[in-house]
Amino acid sequence: MLYLVYILAGTGAGIVTGLAGLSAAVVITPLLVSVCGWESYNAVTVALAADVIASLLTAYTYYKNKNIDLKNGILVAITAFVGTIIGSYSGFLFSQSQPDGLGYISMATTIFLGIKFLVKPIEEGYDAEVAADRICDKKRALAMFCGCGVGWICGFTGSGGGILMLTVFTLLLGYNLKVAVGTSTMIMSLVALTGAVSHISMGAQVELIPTLVVVAFCILASYISAKFANKCEIKRLNKVVGICLSVLGIITISIKVLVG
């Protein structure tokens, strides 16, 4: 039964990574902690490890389809990198990796964006080539500041980074949905690698076989989901992402409340 949970955790994480650029931790961490009894710091480490390859593979798929803004994405990635290191150290000092307040904010944001994509889909917005040139310096600086904050949250809690980064790119920088997801996953691969290395260096312990199962299914699901997203008509993609985010937010909040 535990291995069935590992498979479901990896598959669910891969789907939300490939479709919406979310961190794998929003699925993996709650399941490993609540259902499998893992310590939160170790569960976050597994989630971040899965995130590294899944996000990188997803980002490459979006890049091949010209749905990544490298120019602005790299700048945000630099500040997110710094924030992640600080966040990982903060999580170690407080001996926890998912404070209730930040956890609920992330879940509530997931539901909010899910409903937004359903009610008011993002059918327009900058594509990658236009975004690289049209983003003004003020918005770019604000995005970099937000990136540092997102990195801190991801390093500290192991989750929330992808959904918050997606919020920054769609609402602040005006990307269309595909470019927002592609650029987000590019950044999250670096953030996840930084977080995973930081957690391991601070003594996180993981079980090898369960970790490999989670990571393998996460990678497979993220690849299939990313291929689908890039071929999908953008209006339909909004609906699919909206449903996935809404359901995911409701499920994770329910698990957190019930397990308590």
Short mmCIF file of the C-alpha atoms (twelve columns), coordinates in Angstrom:
data_MODEL
# 
_entry.id   MODEL 
# 
loop_
_atom_site.group_PDB 
_atom_site.id 
_atom_site.type_symbol 
_atom_site.label_atom_id 
_atom_site.label_alt_id 
_atom_site.label_comp_id 
_atom_site.label_asym_id 
_atom_site.label_seq_id 
_atom_site.Cartn_x 
_atom_site.Cartn_y 
_atom_site.Cartn_z 
_atom_site.pdbx_PDB_model_num 
ATOM 1   C CA . MET A 1   0.000   0.000  0.000   1 
ATOM 2   C CA . LEU A 2   2.845   2.389  0.775   1 
ATOM 3   C CA . TYR A 3   4.337   1.853  -2.667  1 
ATOM 4   C CA . LEU A 4   0.951   2.589  -4.216  1 
ATOM 5   C CA . VAL A 5   1.034   5.924  -2.383  1 
ATOM 6   C CA . TYR A 6   4.572   6.552  -3.658  1 
ATOM 7   C CA . ILE A 7   3.408   5.895  -7.230  1 
ATOM 8   C CA . LEU A 8   0.364   8.160  -6.825  1 
ATOM 9   C CA . ALA A 9   2.485   10.890 -5.225  1 
ATOM 10  C CA . GLY A 10  5.031   10.825 -8.039  1 
ATOM 11  C CA . THR A 11  2.393   10.677 -10.776 1 
ATOM 12  C CA . GLY A 12  0.289   13.490 -9.307  1 
ATOM 13  C CA . ALA A 13  3.355   15.654 -8.799  1 
ATOM 14  C CA . GLY A 14  4.489   15.093 -12.366 1 
ATOM 15  C CA . ILE A 15  1.094   16.038 -13.765 1 
ATOM 16  C CA . VAL A 16  0.906   19.378 -11.938 1 
ATOM 17  C CA . THR A 17  4.537   20.119 -12.816 1 
ATOM 18  C CA . GLY A 18  4.067   19.479 -16.527 1 
ATOM 19  C CA . LEU A 19  0.688   21.204 -16.818 1 
ATOM 20  C CA . ALA A 20  1.009   24.167 -14.459 1 
ATOM 21  C CA . GLY A 21  4.657   24.470 -13.440 1 
ATOM 22  C CA . LEU A 22  3.893   23.679 -9.800  1 
ATOM 23  C CA . SER A 23  6.457   22.349 -7.374  1 
ATOM 24  C CA . ALA A 24  6.247   18.574 -6.972  1 
ATOM 25  C CA . ALA A 25  6.202   19.164 -3.216  1 
ATOM 26  C CA . VAL A 26  2.581   20.332 -3.220  1 
ATOM 27  C CA . VAL A 27  1.606   16.715 -3.867  1 
ATOM 28  C CA . ILE A 28  4.532   14.645 -2.577  1 
ATOM 29  C CA . THR A 29  5.116   16.272 0.810   1 
ATOM 30  C CA . PRO A 30  1.521   16.066 2.173   1 
ATOM 31  C CA . LEU A 31  1.171   12.430 1.069   1 
ATOM 32  C CA . LEU A 32  4.522   11.251 2.447   1 
ATOM 33  C CA . VAL A 33  3.993   13.037 5.762   1 
ATOM 34  C CA . SER A 34  0.273   12.418 6.289   1 
ATOM 35  C CA . VAL A 35  -0.161  8.946  4.799   1 
ATOM 36  C CA . CYS A 36  3.297   7.354  4.947   1 
ATOM 37  C CA . GLY A 37  4.466   8.859  8.239   1 
ATOM 38  C CA . TRP A 38  7.658   10.474 6.952   1 
ATOM 39  C CA . GLU A 39  9.302   13.304 8.842   1 
ATOM 40  C CA . SER A 40  8.506   16.537 7.056   1 
ATOM 41  C CA . TYR A 41  12.121  17.598 6.453   1 
ATOM 42  C CA . ASN A 42  12.905  14.243 4.808   1 
ATOM 43  C CA . ALA A 43  9.687   14.329 2.747   1 
ATOM 44  C CA . VAL A 44  10.552  17.798 1.462   1 
ATOM 45  C CA . THR A 45  13.981  16.508 0.416   1 
ATOM 46  C CA . VAL A 46  12.397  13.755 -1.699  1 
ATOM 47  C CA . ALA A 47  9.980   16.261 -3.224  1 
ATOM 48  C CA . LEU A 48  12.800  18.641 -4.119  1 
ATOM 49  C CA . ALA A 49  14.833  15.799 -5.624  1 
ATOM 50  C CA . ALA A 50  11.867  14.817 -7.812  1 
ATOM 51  C CA . ASP A 51  11.377  18.457 -8.716  1 
ATOM 52  C CA . VAL A 52  14.914  18.853 -10.071 1 
ATOM 53  C CA . ILE A 53  14.615  16.417 -12.974 1 
ATOM 54  C CA . ALA A 54  10.869  16.764 -13.537 1 
ATOM 55  C CA . SER A 55  11.059  20.563 -13.763 1 
ATOM 56  C CA . LEU A 56  14.178  20.437 -15.933 1 
ATOM 57  C CA . LEU A 57  12.574  17.980 -18.355 1 
ATOM 58  C CA . THR A 58  9.364   20.018 -18.407 1 
ATOM 59  C CA . ALA A 59  11.304  23.223 -19.016 1 
ATOM 60  C CA . TYR A 60  13.182  21.617 -21.911 1 
ATOM 61  C CA . THR A 61  9.894   20.549 -23.493 1 
ATOM 62  C CA . TYR A 62  8.534   24.102 -23.219 1 
ATOM 63  C CA . TYR A 63  11.834  25.517 -24.513 1 
ATOM 64  C CA . LYS A 64  11.648  23.357 -27.647 1 
ATOM 65  C CA . ASN A 65  8.217   24.856 -28.267 1 
ATOM 66  C CA . LYS A 66  9.559   28.418 -27.726 1 
ATOM 67  C CA . ASN A 67  7.582   28.903 -24.527 1 
ATOM 68  C CA . ILE A 68  10.336  30.126 -22.163 1 
ATOM 69  C CA . ASP A 69  11.523  33.703 -21.592 1 
ATOM 70  C CA . LEU A 70  15.212  33.073 -20.919 1 
ATOM 71  C CA . LYS A 71  16.211  36.735 -20.559 1 
ATOM 72  C CA . ASN A 72  13.907  37.619 -17.672 1 
ATOM 73  C CA . GLY A 73  13.692  34.084 -16.328 1 
ATOM 74  C CA . ILE A 74  17.424  33.897 -15.619 1 
ATOM 75  C CA . LEU A 75  17.334  37.181 -13.682 1 
ATOM 76  C CA . VAL A 76  14.481  35.925 -11.495 1 
ATOM 77  C CA . ALA A 77  16.287  32.578 -11.102 1 
ATOM 78  C CA . ILE A 78  19.339  34.320 -9.607  1 
ATOM 79  C CA . THR A 79  17.336  35.985 -6.826  1 
ATOM 80  C CA . ALA A 80  15.296  32.809 -6.289  1 
ATOM 81  C CA . PHE A 81  18.572  30.902 -5.852  1 
ATOM 82  C CA . VAL A 82  19.645  33.232 -3.040  1 
ATOM 83  C CA . GLY A 83  16.238  33.046 -1.389  1 
ATOM 84  C CA . THR A 84  16.236  29.247 -1.497  1 
ATOM 85  C CA . ILE A 85  19.553  28.951 0.356   1 
ATOM 86  C CA . ILE A 86  18.326  31.288 3.092   1 
ATOM 87  C CA . GLY A 87  14.973  29.496 3.259   1 
ATOM 88  C CA . SER A 88  16.550  26.043 3.560   1 
ATOM 89  C CA . TYR A 89  18.726  27.218 6.436   1 
ATOM 90  C CA . SER A 90  15.712  28.834 8.117   1 
ATOM 91  C CA . GLY A 91  13.750  25.588 7.808   1 
ATOM 92  C CA . PHE A 92  16.606  23.688 9.430   1 
ATOM 93  C CA . LEU A 93  16.849  26.147 12.312  1 
ATOM 94  C CA . PHE A 94  13.144  25.901 13.067  1 
ATOM 95  C CA . SER A 95  13.186  22.108 12.594  1 
ATOM 96  C CA . GLN A 96  10.156  22.169 10.344  1 
ATOM 97  C CA . SER A 97  9.538   22.521 6.660   1 
ATOM 98  C CA . GLN A 98  5.815   23.282 6.337   1 
ATOM 99  C CA . PRO A 99  4.542   25.896 8.755   1 
ATOM 100 C CA . ASP A 100 0.730   25.924 8.814   1 
ATOM 101 C CA . GLY A 101 0.426   29.576 7.846   1 
ATOM 102 C CA . LEU A 102 2.562   29.336 4.713   1 
ATOM 103 C CA . GLY A 103 1.076   25.946 3.870   1 
ATOM 104 C CA . TYR A 104 -2.487  27.226 3.924   1 
ATOM 105 C CA . ILE A 105 -1.547  30.347 1.952   1 
ATOM 106 C CA . SER A 106 -0.014  28.185 -0.758  1 
ATOM 107 C CA . MET A 107 -3.062  25.900 -0.889  1 
ATOM 108 C CA . ALA A 108 -5.495  28.813 -0.922  1 
ATOM 109 C CA . THR A 109 -3.496  30.399 -3.749  1 
ATOM 110 C CA . THR A 110 -3.707  27.126 -5.665  1 
ATOM 111 C CA . ILE A 111 -7.507  27.122 -5.425  1 
ATOM 112 C CA . PHE A 112 -7.714  30.824 -6.263  1 
ATOM 113 C CA . LEU A 113 -5.656  30.425 -9.439  1 
ATOM 114 C CA . GLY A 114 -7.586  27.293 -10.379 1 
ATOM 115 C CA . ILE A 115 -10.889 29.174 -10.193 1 
ATOM 116 C CA . LYS A 116 -9.364  32.146 -12.015 1 
ATOM 117 C CA . PHE A 117 -8.246  29.987 -14.933 1 
ATOM 118 C CA . LEU A 118 -11.771 28.551 -15.177 1 
ATOM 119 C CA . VAL A 119 -13.713 31.804 -14.777 1 
ATOM 120 C CA . LYS A 120 -11.303 34.206 -16.465 1 
ATOM 121 C CA . PRO A 121 -8.849  32.196 -18.571 1 
ATOM 122 C CA . ILE A 122 -5.545  33.687 -19.701 1 
ATOM 123 C CA . GLU A 123 -6.006  33.486 -23.448 1 
ATOM 124 C CA . GLU A 124 -3.710  36.393 -24.261 1 
ATOM 125 C CA . GLY A 125 -0.419  37.648 -22.872 1 
ATOM 126 C CA . TYR A 126 3.151   37.957 -24.079 1 
ATOM 127 C CA . ASP A 127 4.832   35.107 -25.877 1 
ATOM 128 C CA . ALA A 128 8.489   34.405 -25.078 1 
ATOM 129 C CA . GLU A 129 10.059  36.598 -27.754 1 
ATOM 130 C CA . VAL A 130 7.843   39.610 -27.026 1 
ATOM 131 C CA . ALA A 131 8.206   39.254 -23.245 1 
ATOM 132 C CA . ALA A 132 11.989  39.418 -23.440 1 
ATOM 133 C CA . ASP A 133 11.822  42.943 -24.876 1 
ATOM 134 C CA . ARG A 134 8.611   44.497 -23.564 1 
ATOM 135 C CA . ILE A 135 8.955   43.944 -19.812 1 
ATOM 136 C CA . CYS A 136 9.918   47.297 -18.272 1 
ATOM 137 C CA . ASP A 137 12.780  47.627 -15.770 1 
ATOM 138 C CA . LYS A 138 10.402  48.391 -12.886 1 
ATOM 139 C CA . LYS A 139 8.389   45.211 -13.401 1 
ATOM 140 C CA . ARG A 140 11.580  43.218 -13.963 1 
ATOM 141 C CA . ALA A 141 13.036  44.454 -10.651 1 
ATOM 142 C CA . LEU A 142 9.776   43.675 -8.844  1 
ATOM 143 C CA . ALA A 143 9.730   40.196 -10.353 1 
ATOM 144 C CA . MET A 144 13.296  39.611 -9.140  1 
ATOM 145 C CA . PHE A 145 12.317  40.725 -5.639  1 
ATOM 146 C CA . CYS A 146 9.316   38.401 -5.698  1 
ATOM 147 C CA . GLY A 147 11.579  35.619 -6.990  1 
ATOM 148 C CA . CYS A 148 13.761  35.919 -3.901  1 
ATOM 149 C CA . GLY A 149 10.687  35.621 -1.698  1 
ATOM 150 C CA . VAL A 150 9.411   32.628 -3.650  1 
ATOM 151 C CA . GLY A 151 12.814  30.968 -3.329  1 
ATOM 152 C CA . TRP A 152 12.769  31.492 0.436   1 
ATOM 153 C CA . ILE A 153 9.302   29.946 0.739   1 
ATOM 154 C CA . CYS A 154 10.288  26.967 -1.396  1 
ATOM 155 C CA . GLY A 155 13.503  26.390 0.551   1 
ATOM 156 C CA . PHE A 156 11.756  26.745 3.909   1 
ATOM 157 C CA . THR A 157 8.538   24.809 3.249   1 
ATOM 158 C CA . GLY A 158 9.463   22.708 0.227   1 
ATOM 159 C CA . SER A 159 6.300   23.815 -1.551  1 
ATOM 160 C CA . GLY A 160 4.488   26.824 -2.894  1 
ATOM 161 C CA . GLY A 161 7.304   27.951 -5.174  1 
ATOM 162 C CA . GLY A 162 5.771   26.879 -8.466  1 
ATOM 163 C CA . ILE A 163 2.305   28.276 -7.830  1 
ATOM 164 C CA . LEU A 164 3.661   31.593 -6.546  1 
ATOM 165 C CA . MET A 165 6.062   31.873 -9.488  1 
ATOM 166 C CA . LEU A 166 3.159   31.206 -11.849 1 
ATOM 167 C CA . THR A 167 1.264   34.015 -10.122 1 
ATOM 168 C CA . VAL A 168 4.176   36.427 -10.622 1 
ATOM 169 C CA . PHE A 169 4.513   35.624 -14.314 1 
ATOM 170 C CA . THR A 170 0.821   35.721 -15.232 1 
ATOM 171 C CA . LEU A 171 -0.411  38.597 -13.066 1 
ATOM 172 C CA . LEU A 172 2.727   40.771 -12.799 1 
ATOM 173 C CA . LEU A 173 4.605   40.243 -16.050 1 
ATOM 174 C CA . GLY A 174 1.621   39.416 -18.262 1 
ATOM 175 C CA . TYR A 175 2.924   36.187 -19.808 1 
ATOM 176 C CA . ASN A 176 0.527   33.882 -21.598 1 
ATOM 177 C CA . LEU A 177 -0.088  30.631 -19.744 1 
ATOM 178 C CA . LYS A 178 2.383   28.468 -21.668 1 
ATOM 179 C CA . VAL A 179 5.277   30.928 -21.309 1 
ATOM 180 C CA . ALA A 180 4.461   31.390 -17.611 1 
ATOM 181 C CA . VAL A 181 4.548   27.632 -16.983 1 
ATOM 182 C CA . GLY A 182 7.678   27.085 -19.071 1 
ATOM 183 C CA . THR A 183 9.658   29.902 -17.455 1 
ATOM 184 C CA . SER A 184 8.450   28.882 -14.002 1 
ATOM 185 C CA . THR A 185 9.637   25.289 -14.397 1 
ATOM 186 C CA . MET A 186 13.024  26.477 -15.667 1 
ATOM 187 C CA . ILE A 187 13.496  28.498 -12.482 1 
ATOM 188 C CA . MET A 188 12.041  25.815 -10.219 1 
ATOM 189 C CA . SER A 189 14.586  23.260 -11.463 1 
ATOM 190 C CA . LEU A 190 17.401  25.463 -10.116 1 
ATOM 191 C CA . VAL A 191 15.475  26.274 -6.946  1 
ATOM 192 C CA . ALA A 192 14.742  22.590 -6.324  1 
ATOM 193 C CA . LEU A 193 18.377  21.575 -6.884  1 
ATOM 194 C CA . THR A 194 19.565  24.237 -4.451  1 
ATOM 195 C CA . GLY A 195 16.966  23.212 -1.882  1 
ATOM 196 C CA . ALA A 196 17.685  19.492 -2.217  1 
ATOM 197 C CA . VAL A 197 21.448  19.935 -1.815  1 
ATOM 198 C CA . SER A 198 20.908  22.244 1.167   1 
ATOM 199 C CA . HIS A 199 18.546  19.788 2.871   1 
ATOM 200 C CA . ILE A 200 20.877  16.826 2.351   1 
ATOM 201 C CA . SER A 201 23.890  18.806 3.583   1 
ATOM 202 C CA . MET A 202 21.942  19.630 6.740   1 
ATOM 203 C CA . GLY A 203 21.290  15.990 7.555   1 
ATOM 204 C CA . ALA A 204 18.055  15.000 5.809   1 
ATOM 205 C CA . GLN A 205 17.703  11.231 5.468   1 
ATOM 206 C CA . VAL A 206 15.674  9.469  2.774   1 
ATOM 207 C CA . GLU A 207 14.903  5.870  1.904   1 
ATOM 208 C CA . LEU A 208 16.499  5.010  -1.438  1 
ATOM 209 C CA . ILE A 209 13.910  2.712  -3.086  1 
ATOM 210 C CA . PRO A 210 10.795  4.769  -2.185  1 
ATOM 211 C CA . THR A 211 12.616  7.905  -3.340  1 
ATOM 212 C CA . LEU A 212 13.495  6.323  -6.689  1 
ATOM 213 C CA . VAL A 213 9.884   5.205  -7.189  1 
ATOM 214 C CA . VAL A 214 8.531   8.685  -6.469  1 
ATOM 215 C CA . VAL A 215 11.111  10.386 -8.685  1 
ATOM 216 C CA . ALA A 216 10.678  7.946  -11.590 1 
ATOM 217 C CA . PHE A 217 6.888   8.328  -11.773 1 
ATOM 218 C CA . CYS A 218 7.176   12.089 -11.322 1 
ATOM 219 C CA . ILE A 219 9.554   12.346 -14.285 1 
ATOM 220 C CA . LEU A 220 7.362   10.157 -16.514 1 
ATOM 221 C CA . ALA A 221 4.152   12.018 -15.684 1 
ATOM 222 C CA . SER A 222 5.764   15.441 -16.072 1 
ATOM 223 C CA . TYR A 223 7.078   14.558 -19.534 1 
ATOM 224 C CA . ILE A 224 3.696   13.329 -20.770 1 
ATOM 225 C CA . SER A 225 1.873   16.317 -19.234 1 
ATOM 226 C CA . ALA A 226 4.310   18.847 -20.703 1 
ATOM 227 C CA . LYS A 227 3.970   17.307 -24.172 1 
ATOM 228 C CA . PHE A 228 0.189   17.537 -23.874 1 
ATOM 229 C CA . ALA A 229 0.264   21.133 -22.602 1 
ATOM 230 C CA . ASN A 230 2.417   22.400 -25.461 1 
ATOM 231 C CA . LYS A 231 0.191   20.785 -28.092 1 
ATOM 232 C CA . CYS A 232 -3.041  21.812 -26.367 1 
ATOM 233 C CA . GLU A 233 -5.022  24.848 -27.572 1 
ATOM 234 C CA . ILE A 234 -4.535  27.558 -24.941 1 
ATOM 235 C CA . LYS A 235 -8.222  27.995 -24.070 1 
ATOM 236 C CA . ARG A 236 -8.568  24.295 -23.389 1 
ATOM 237 C CA . LEU A 237 -5.304  24.307 -21.450 1 
ATOM 238 C CA . ASN A 238 -6.714  27.013 -19.153 1 
ATOM 239 C CA . LYS A 239 -9.658  24.741 -18.326 1 
ATOM 240 C CA . VAL A 240 -7.455  21.706 -17.710 1 
ATOM 241 C CA . VAL A 241 -5.052  23.675 -15.500 1 
ATOM 242 C CA . GLY A 242 -7.954  25.337 -13.682 1 
ATOM 243 C CA . ILE A 243 -9.587  22.014 -12.842 1 
ATOM 244 C CA . CYS A 244 -6.274  20.440 -11.768 1 
ATOM 245 C CA . LEU A 245 -5.359  23.369 -9.505  1 
ATOM 246 C CA . SER A 246 -8.811  23.579 -7.917  1 
ATOM 247 C CA . VAL A 247 -8.988  19.858 -7.193  1 
ATOM 248 C CA . LEU A 248 -5.379  19.770 -5.949  1 
ATOM 249 C CA . GLY A 249 -5.949  22.710 -3.598  1 
ATOM 250 C CA . ILE A 250 -9.109  21.175 -2.130  1 
ATOM 251 C CA . ILE A 251 -7.489  17.749 -1.663  1 
ATOM 252 C CA . THR A 252 -4.328  19.072 0.015   1 
ATOM 253 C CA . ILE A 253 -6.266  21.332 2.364   1 
ATOM 254 C CA . SER A 254 -8.582  18.420 3.240   1 
ATOM 255 C CA . ILE A 255 -5.619  16.148 4.012   1 
ATOM 256 C CA . LYS A 256 -3.997  18.831 6.148   1 
ATOM 257 C CA . VAL A 257 -7.216  19.512 8.089   1 
ATOM 258 C CA . LEU A 258 -8.117  15.834 8.602   1 
ATOM 259 C CA . VAL A 259 -4.632  14.741 9.655   1 
ATOM 260 C CA . GLY A 260 -4.230  18.015 11.512  1 
# 
